[in-house]
Amino acid sequence: MKALFLILFSGLKWGKIVTSGGSMLLSLVVYATIWGWPYAAGFIALLFAHEMGHYIAARQRGLSVGAPAFIPFVGAWIALEDQPIDVETEAYVAIAGPVVGTIAALAVYLWARSDDSGLLLAISYSGLFLNLFNLLPISPLDGGRITAVLSPRIWFLGVPILLALMLYRPSPMLVIVAILAVPQLVKAWRHDPRAPENVAYYGAALQTKFEYGGAYLALAALLAVMTYDVHEMLSQVHRTG
């Protein structure tokens, strides 16, 4: 019986790996048919780096987590099989993705500058923009889960930004984010900071709020500057190309 359990458990783990790898391969093929294999592979690699940031942080906090899953034109995510016990843990897992993803995108950027490669520059831009977008202060994006350490009501600041993006550059991904955000916004509207369950979950120390708030603003500022600069570099490449 024990041997059978081990076989089944091993099969379950391998099943998760196969599912994750299959979804990654599907995204790679879809992106490659539009932008070519080199760009698609680079973009998927940066997505993977972002998700592994979440994965490692979740494991550091003792949370059970699934393998990354990929959906073309939507992105990727990892499923937390154990939920965070408090908002600081949630913020820690959330910010790890953009941090690792930004480091990976900056590494590609430096590689692009070293080799004077327009392709690598485009890949780095996709990673920088991806991580910047994920920092929008609205749940279920990473930014919403990070800023929840300050207050869930900060999610309402992300609404006008999301609406502006939907008007400026309509996309199915933005529509999906907006739909997923509605229940979270209702939750934020009804949030009672004095309720015992909210005190237990959201009762972070003032120093913790400052630490995560400062890290969030610093990361967002870095990504905003780098995304703009790389976009200008790509525009120059296109004009001279």
Residue pairs with C-beta under 8 A, 6 or more apart in sequence:
16 66
16 67
17 67
19 67
19 69
20 66
20 67
20 68
20 69
20 70
23 69
23 70
23 71
24 44
24 48
24 68
24 70
26 70
26 72
27 40
27 44
27 47
27 70
27 71
27 72
27 76
28 37
28 40
28 41
28 44
29 40
30 72
30 73
31 39
31 40
31 43
31 44
31 72
32 39
32 40
32 41
34 40
35 43
38 119
39 119
39 122
39 123
39 126
42 108
42 119
42 120
42 123
42 126
43 123
43 126
43 127
44 70
45 104
46 101
46 104
46 105
46 108
46 123
46 126
46 127
46 130
47 70
47 75
47 76
47 101
47 130
48 68
48 76
49 100
49 101
49 103
49 104
49 127
50 76
50 97
50 98
50 100
50 101
50 104
50 127
50 130
50 131
50 134
51 68
51 76
51 77
51 78
51 97
52 68
52 100
53 96
53 97
53 98
53 99
53 100
53 101
54 65
54 78
54 93
54 94
54 96
54 97
55 65
55 68
55 78
56 96
56 100
57 92
57 93
57 95
57 96
57 97
58 65
58 78
58 80
58 93
59 65
61 84
61 89
61 92
61 93
62 82
63 80
63 81
63 82
63 83
63 84
63 89
63 93
64 80
64 81
64 82
65 78
65 79
65 80
65 81
65 82
66 78
66 79
66 80
66 81
67 78
68 76
68 77
68 78
69 76
69 77
69 78
69 79
70 76
73 171
73 172
73 173
74 172
74 173
74 176
75 130
75 173
80 93
84 90
84 93
86 200
86 201
86 202
86 203
86 204
87 148
87 149
87 201
87 202
87 204
88 149
88 204
88 208
88 212
90 145
90 148
90 149
91 145
91 146
91 148
91 149
91 212
93 145
94 142
94 143
94 145
94 146
95 142
95 146
95 212
95 215
95 216
95 219
97 131
97 134
97 142
98 131
98 134
98 135
98 142
98 219
98 223
99 219
101 127
101 130
101 131
101 134
102 127
102 128
102 131
102 219
102 222
102 223
104 127
105 124
105 126
105 127
105 128
105 130
105 131
105 226
106 124
106 128
106 226
108 120
108 123
108 124
108 127
109 120
109 121
109 124
109 128
109 226
109 230
111 117
111 120
111 124
112 118
112 119
112 120
112 121
112 123
112 124
113 121
118 234
118 237
118 241
121 230
121 233
121 234
121 237
122 234
124 230
125 227
125 230
125 231
125 234
128 223
128 226
128 227
128 230
129 227
131 223
132 220
132 223
132 224
132 227
133 141
133 165
134 141
134 142
134 143
135 141
135 142
135 143
135 146
135 216
135 219
135 220
135 223
136 143
136 144
136 158
136 161
136 162
137 143
137 144
137 146
137 147
137 154
137 155
137 157
137 158
137 161
138 144
138 155
138 157
138 158
138 159
138 161
138 162
138 177
138 181
138 184
138 185
139 145
139 148
139 152
139 155
139 181
139 184
139 188
140 177
140 180
140 181
140 184
141 158
141 177
143 158
143 216
143 220
144 154
144 155
144 158
144 181
144 184
146 212
146 216
147 154
147 155
147 213
147 216
148 154
148 155
148 202
149 202
149 204
149 208
149 209
149 212
149 213
150 209
150 212
150 213
151 191
151 193
151 202
152 184
152 187
152 188
152 191
152 202
153 188
153 189
153 191
155 181
155 184
155 185
155 188
156 185
156 188
158 181
159 181
159 185
162 174
162 177
162 178
162 181
165 174
166 174
166 175
166 178
191 198
192 198
193 199
193 202
